[in-house]
């Protein structure tokens, strides 16, 4: 498969990391459900996009040079008014300039705040012996605390996807533990297979991190995405 024009552009610029907006564009083209995310380059544009997408919204710093956005004050959640959005835009840009003065700042990404769901993660990293290896587990901060994850080598077969989901200790949560909304397991299996196909056809991708993915009874939605090139 030929290289994607966006990946060619990133390579020409000498960058190793895609912005969140670029990553979601690629994933969406691959048939992976992502929350709609738009770029604002001014506070006024952020307000206009928020009104178009619908409140409440989330704002995040858009920069290929900033890996951990929350750590530098680059994320604002649950913004419900134009005034809050405008202040958040200015605050995020100021915090990013202070934390990393040399970073390229494209602006701020704007997305509608997704309905809360059970958080899961799908990831991929390059193993020096086995090549691309996929990961699935509970997402959000739980992946760091519990490390409850399963691995398989790319490409995944349908059986691999089924087994990965059922191997994690937190699987009962996906079934709807104590009355919680269950996740749609077949949709998560399909998402794993689509991500596997995506990374198989783009060997230039060194690392991929979809976290969190909100898993619902009838769907699954990628809320945040990170793609690093080799």
MARMIBA-19322 format. One record per residue (C-alpha): residue in three letters; residue number from 1; x, y, z. Coordinates in pm, whole numbers, plus 32768, in hexadecimal, padded with zeros to 4 digits. Layout:
BEGIN
+-----+-----+------+------+------+
!   r !   k !    x !    y !    z !
+-----+-----+------+------+------+
! ALA ! NUM !    X !    Y !    Z !
...
+-----+-----+------+------+------+
REM end
This chain:
BEGIN
+-----+-----+------+------+------+
!   r !   k !    x !    y !    z !
+-----+-----+------+------+------+
! UNK !   1 ! 8000 ! 8000 ! 8000 !
! UNK !   2 ! 808D ! 815A ! 7FA7 !
! UNK !   3 ! 80E5 ! 8247 ! 80BF !
! UNK !   4 ! 7FD7 ! 8334 ! 812D !
! UNK !   5 ! 800A ! 849C ! 80B7 !
! UNK !   6 ! 7FE7 ! 851A ! 821D !
! UNK !   7 ! 80FE ! 8433 ! 8292 !
! UNK !   8 ! 81D5 ! 84AB ! 816F !
! UNK !   9 ! 8198 ! 8612 ! 81DB !
! UNK !  10 ! 81F7 ! 85C4 ! 8343 !
! UNK !  11 ! 8335 ! 8515 ! 82CA !
! UNK !  12 ! 8395 ! 863F ! 81F0 !
! UNK !  13 ! 8372 ! 8723 ! 831D !
! UNK !  14 ! 8460 ! 8642 ! 83DE !
! UNK !  15 ! 835C ! 85F7 ! 84E9 !
! UNK !  16 ! 8337 ! 84B1 ! 85A6 !
! UNK !  17 ! 81E9 ! 84F2 ! 864F !
! UNK !  18 ! 809A ! 853D ! 85B4 !
! UNK !  19 ! 7FB4 ! 8637 ! 8657 !
! UNK !  20 ! 7E76 ! 85AC ! 86EF !
! UNK !  21 ! 7DAB ! 863F ! 85CF !
! UNK !  22 ! 7E8E ! 8599 ! 84CB !
! UNK !  23 ! 7E82 ! 844D ! 8583 !
! UNK !  24 ! 7D07 ! 8453 ! 8593 !
! UNK !  25 ! 7CF1 ! 84AB ! 8422 !
! UNK !  26 ! 7DB9 ! 8374 ! 83C7 !
! UNK !  27 ! 7CF7 ! 8295 ! 84B4 !
! UNK !  28 ! 7BAA ! 8315 ! 8436 !
! UNK !  29 ! 7C0E ! 82C8 ! 82CE !
! UNK !  30 ! 7C60 ! 8166 ! 8342 !
! UNK !  31 ! 7AFD ! 8137 ! 83C0 !
! UNK !  32 ! 7B4F ! 8164 ! 8532 !
! UNK !  33 ! 7A4E ! 8231 ! 85F3 !
! UNK !  34 ! 7AE8 ! 8370 ! 867F !
! UNK !  35 ! 7A4E ! 84A1 ! 8724 !
! UNK !  36 ! 7A41 ! 85C5 ! 862F !
! UNK !  37 ! 7B63 ! 86B0 ! 8677 !
! UNK !  38 ! 7BA7 ! 8802 ! 85D5 !
! UNK !  39 ! 7CCC ! 88F5 ! 85E3 !
! UNK !  40 ! 7CA6 ! 8A58 ! 8665 !
! UNK !  41 ! 7DBC ! 8B56 ! 8635 !
! UNK !  42 ! 7D19 ! 8C6C ! 86FE !
! UNK !  43 ! 7C32 ! 8C91 ! 8825 !
! UNK !  44 ! 7B1D ! 8D11 ! 8741 !
! UNK !  45 ! 7B3F ! 8BE2 ! 865E !
! UNK !  46 ! 7B36 ! 8AFA ! 878D !
! UNK !  47 ! 79EF ! 8B9C ! 87FA !
! UNK !  48 ! 7959 ! 8B7B ! 869E !
! UNK !  49 ! 79BB ! 8A0C ! 8684 !
! UNK !  50 ! 7930 ! 89C7 ! 87DF !
! UNK !  51 ! 77E2 ! 8A5A ! 877B !
! UNK !  52 ! 77E2 ! 8987 ! 863F !
! UNK !  53 ! 7840 ! 8841 ! 86ED !
! UNK !  54 ! 7762 ! 8884 ! 881A !
! UNK !  55 ! 77B2 ! 88BC ! 8989 !
! UNK !  56 ! 784B ! 883D ! 8A65 !
! UNK !  57 ! 799C ! 8826 ! 89B4 !
! UNK !  58 ! 7B03 ! 87C4 ! 89F9 !
! UNK !  59 ! 7C30 ! 8896 ! 8992 !
! UNK !  60 ! 7D8F ! 8806 ! 8970 !
! UNK !  61 ! 7ED9 ! 8898 ! 88FE !
! UNK !  62 ! 7F25 ! 8835 ! 8794 !
! UNK !  63 ! 809B ! 8806 ! 8771 !
! UNK !  64 ! 8175 ! 86F7 ! 86D6 !
! UNK !  65 ! 827D ! 8744 ! 87DE !
! UNK !  66 ! 81AF ! 8719 ! 891C !
! UNK !  67 ! 817C ! 85AC ! 8978 !
! UNK !  68 ! 80C9 ! 85C5 ! 8AC7 !
! UNK !  69 ! 7FCA ! 86DC ! 8AA2 !
! UNK !  70 ! 7F2E ! 86C2 ! 8BFC !
! UNK !  71 ! 807E ! 86E0 ! 8CAD !
! UNK !  72 ! 80B6 ! 8842 ! 8C2C !
! UNK !  73 ! 7F54 ! 88C1 ! 8C5E !
! UNK !  74 ! 7EFB ! 8887 ! 8AF4 !
! UNK !  75 ! 7DA2 ! 87EB ! 8B28 !
! UNK !  76 ! 7C5E ! 888E ! 8B9B !
! UNK !  77 ! 7B24 ! 87B9 ! 8BC9 !
! UNK !  78 ! 79B0 ! 87FC ! 8BE4 !
! UNK !  79 ! 79A9 ! 895D ! 8B54 !
! UNK !  80 ! 783E ! 89CE ! 8B3D !
! UNK !  81 ! 783F ! 8B3B ! 8ACF !
! UNK !  82 ! 78EE ! 8C0F ! 89C6 !
! UNK !  83 ! 799B ! 8CD4 ! 8AD9 !
! UNK !  84 ! 7A27 ! 8B97 ! 8B76 !
! UNK !  85 ! 7AA6 ! 8B25 ! 8A22 !
! UNK !  86 ! 7B51 ! 8C70 ! 89D5 !
! UNK !  87 ! 7BFD ! 8C78 ! 8B29 !
! UNK !  88 ! 7C64 ! 8B0B ! 8B09 !
! UNK !  89 ! 7CFE ! 8B48 ! 89B2 !
! UNK !  90 ! 7DD3 ! 8C66 ! 8A32 !
! UNK !  91 ! 7E33 ! 8BA4 ! 8B6B !
! UNK !  92 ! 7E9A ! 8A6C ! 8AAB !
! UNK !  93 ! 7F71 ! 8B2F ! 89B4 !
! UNK !  94 ! 801A ! 8BF1 ! 8ACC !
! UNK !  95 ! 805F ! 8AB3 ! 8B95 !
! UNK !  96 ! 80F2 ! 8A04 ! 8A63 !
! UNK !  97 ! 81D8 ! 8B29 ! 8A10 !
! UNK !  98 ! 8253 ! 8B35 ! 8B76 !
! UNK !  99 ! 8289 ! 89BD ! 8B95 !
! UNK ! 100 ! 832F ! 8987 ! 8A42 !
! UNK ! 101 ! 8399 ! 8AD3 ! 89A6 !
! UNK ! 102 ! 8430 ! 8A2B ! 8874 !
! UNK ! 103 ! 8303 ! 894E ! 8827 !
! UNK ! 104 ! 8240 ! 8981 ! 86E7 !
! UNK ! 105 ! 80DF ! 89E7 ! 8747 !
! UNK ! 106 ! 7FD8 ! 89B3 ! 8638 !
! UNK ! 107 ! 7EC0 ! 8A32 ! 8717 !
! UNK ! 108 ! 7DC0 ! 8977 ! 87E5 !
! UNK ! 109 ! 7CE9 ! 884C ! 8789 !
! UNK ! 110 ! 7B75 ! 8865 ! 87D1 !
! UNK ! 111 ! 7A95 ! 8737 ! 8800 !
! UNK ! 112 ! 793E ! 86F9 ! 8892 !
! UNK ! 113 ! 795A ! 8657 ! 89E7 !
! UNK ! 114 ! 78FB ! 84EC ! 89B6 !
! UNK ! 115 ! 77FF ! 843C ! 8A92 !
! UNK ! 116 ! 78BE ! 8380 ! 8BA3 !
! UNK ! 117 ! 78EB ! 820C ! 8B6A !
! UNK ! 118 ! 79C7 ! 80F1 ! 8BDE !
! UNK ! 119 ! 7B2A ! 8153 ! 8B80 !
! UNK ! 120 ! 7C01 ! 805C ! 8ABE !
! UNK ! 121 ! 7D49 ! 807C ! 8A03 !
! UNK ! 122 ! 7DCA ! 7FF4 ! 88B9 !
! UNK ! 123 ! 7F3B ! 8020 ! 8878 !
! UNK ! 124 ! 8052 ! 7FB0 ! 8795 !
! UNK ! 125 ! 81CA ! 7FB2 ! 87BA !
! UNK ! 126 ! 82E6 ! 7F27 ! 86E9 !
! UNK ! 127 ! 839C ! 7DFE ! 8780 !
! UNK ! 128 ! 8501 ! 7DCD ! 86FB !
! UNK ! 129 ! 84C4 ! 7C57 ! 86C9 !
! UNK ! 130 ! 8351 ! 7C34 ! 867D !
! UNK ! 131 ! 8302 ! 7D7D ! 85D1 !
! UNK ! 132 ! 81B9 ! 7E30 ! 861E !
! UNK ! 133 ! 810D ! 7DB0 ! 875A !
! UNK ! 134 ! 7FAA ! 7E12 ! 87B8 !
! UNK ! 135 ! 7F2F ! 7E54 ! 891A !
! UNK ! 136 ! 7DD2 ! 7E60 ! 89B0 !
! UNK ! 137 ! 7D6B ! 7EAE ! 8B14 !
! UNK ! 138 ! 7CAE ! 7F90 ! 8C01 !
! UNK ! 139 ! 7CF9 ! 80F8 ! 8BA7 !
! UNK ! 140 ! 7D23 ! 824C ! 8C46 !
! UNK ! 141 ! 7E02 ! 824B ! 8D78 !
! UNK ! 142 ! 7DA4 ! 80DF ! 8DBB !
! UNK ! 143 ! 7E9B ! 8067 ! 8CB5 !
! UNK ! 144 ! 7FB5 ! 810D ! 8D78 !
! UNK ! 145 ! 7F3F ! 8098 ! 8ECE !
! UNK ! 146 ! 7EC2 ! 7F37 ! 8E88 !
! UNK ! 147 ! 7F85 ! 7EE2 ! 8D49 !
! UNK ! 148 ! 7E66 ! 7DF5 ! 8CF5 !
! UNK ! 149 ! 7EB3 ! 7DC1 ! 8B83 !
! UNK ! 150 ! 7ECC ! 7CAF ! 8A7C !
! UNK ! 151 ! 7FB8 ! 7C9E ! 8951 !
! UNK ! 152 ! 7FB8 ! 7C01 ! 87F5 !
! UNK ! 153 ! 809B ! 7C1A ! 86C6 !
! UNK ! 154 ! 8017 ! 7CD0 ! 8592 !
! UNK ! 155 ! 7F5C ! 7C70 ! 84BD !
! UNK ! 156 ! 7E40 ! 7C0D ! 85A2 !
! UNK ! 157 ! 7D48 ! 7AFF ! 8541 !
! UNK ! 158 ! 7BE2 ! 7B11 ! 85C5 !
! UNK ! 159 ! 7C3B ! 7A09 ! 86C6 !
! UNK ! 160 ! 7D59 ! 7AE3 ! 8747 !
! UNK ! 161 ! 7C70 ! 7C0A ! 877A !
! UNK ! 162 ! 7B74 ! 7B34 ! 8837 !
! UNK ! 163 ! 7C7F ! 7A9F ! 8919 !
! UNK ! 164 ! 7D2D ! 7BEB ! 8966 !
! UNK ! 165 ! 7BED ! 7C87 ! 89EB !
! UNK ! 166 ! 7B93 ! 7B59 ! 8ABE !
! UNK ! 167 ! 7CF1 ! 7B29 ! 8B4E !
! UNK ! 168 ! 7CFD ! 7C66 ! 8C1C !
! UNK ! 169 ! 7C9A ! 7C4B ! 8D89 !
! UNK ! 170 ! 7BAD ! 7D71 ! 8D5D !
! UNK ! 171 ! 7AD8 ! 7CB8 ! 8C5D !
! UNK ! 172 ! 79AD ! 7CA4 ! 8D4F !
! UNK ! 173 ! 799F ! 7E22 ! 8D3F !
! UNK ! 174 ! 796B ! 7E08 ! 8BC6 !
! UNK ! 175 ! 7845 ! 7D1F ! 8C05 !
! UNK ! 176 ! 7795 ! 7E22 ! 8CDC !
! UNK ! 177 ! 780B ! 7DE5 ! 8E40 !
! UNK ! 178 ! 7706 ! 7E34 ! 8F4E !
! UNK ! 179 ! 7612 ! 7EDC ! 8E65 !
! UNK ! 180 ! 770C ! 7FB4 ! 8DAA !
! UNK ! 181 ! 76D4 ! 7FE2 ! 8C36 !
! UNK ! 182 ! 777E ! 7EBF ! 8B80 !
! UNK ! 183 ! 786C ! 7EF3 ! 8A5F !
! UNK ! 184 ! 7818 ! 7E6F ! 8906 !
! UNK ! 185 ! 791F ! 7D5D ! 88EC !
! UNK ! 186 ! 78F4 ! 7D18 ! 8774 !
! UNK ! 187 ! 792B ! 7E8A ! 872A !
! UNK ! 188 ! 7A6C ! 7E89 ! 87FA !
! UNK ! 189 ! 7AE0 ! 7D50 ! 8742 !
! UNK ! 190 ! 7A9F ! 7DFC ! 85F5 !
! UNK ! 191 ! 7B5E ! 7F31 ! 8668 !
! UNK ! 192 ! 7C89 ! 7E5A ! 86C7 !
! UNK ! 193 ! 7C86 ! 7DBA ! 856E !
! UNK ! 194 ! 7C6D ! 7F0B ! 84BF !
! UNK ! 195 ! 7D90 ! 7F99 ! 8588 !
! UNK ! 196 ! 7E5C ! 7E60 ! 853C !
! UNK ! 197 ! 7E18 ! 7E8C ! 83C8 !
! UNK ! 198 ! 7E6C ! 7FFE ! 83E0 !
! UNK ! 199 ! 7FC1 ! 7FCA ! 847F !
! UNK ! 200 ! 8011 ! 7EA2 ! 839C !
! UNK ! 201 ! 7FE4 ! 7F81 ! 826C !
! UNK ! 202 ! 80AB ! 809F ! 8303 !
! UNK ! 203 ! 81F5 ! 8006 ! 8379 !
! UNK ! 204 ! 8285 ! 8162 ! 83AB !
! UNK ! 205 ! 81B2 ! 817F ! 84E8 !
! UNK ! 206 ! 828E ! 8134 ! 8614 !
! UNK ! 207 ! 8190 ! 8163 ! 8729 !
! UNK ! 208 ! 8019 ! 8193 ! 8743 !
! UNK ! 209 ! 7F4E ! 81E2 ! 8879 !
! UNK ! 210 ! 7DD2 ! 81FF ! 8878 !
! UNK ! 211 ! 7D80 ! 825C ! 89DE !
! UNK ! 212 ! 7C7A ! 8283 ! 8A4C !
! UNK ! 213 ! 7B80 ! 81D2 ! 8971 !
! UNK ! 214 ! 7A22 ! 81F3 ! 8A03 !
! UNK ! 215 ! 7971 ! 80A4 ! 89E7 !
! UNK ! 216 ! 77F4 ! 80B3 ! 89E2 !
! UNK ! 217 ! 76D7 ! 7FBD ! 89C1 !
! UNK ! 218 ! 76AE ! 800D ! 8850 !
! UNK ! 219 ! 77FA ! 80A5 ! 87E0 !
! UNK ! 220 ! 7963 ! 80F9 ! 8833 !
! UNK ! 221 ! 7A07 ! 824D ! 87FF !
! UNK ! 222 ! 7B76 ! 82B4 ! 87FA !
! UNK ! 223 ! 7B91 ! 83EF ! 88CD !
! UNK ! 224 ! 7D0A ! 8426 ! 88C4 !
! UNK ! 225 ! 7E0D ! 83A3 ! 87CF !
! UNK ! 226 ! 7F86 ! 83AF ! 87B2 !
! UNK ! 227 ! 8056 ! 8333 ! 868B !
! UNK ! 228 ! 81D2 ! 8339 ! 8681 !
! UNK ! 229 ! 8299 ! 82EA ! 8547 !
! UNK ! 230 ! 83DE ! 8226 ! 8535 !
+-----+-----+------+------+------+
REM end
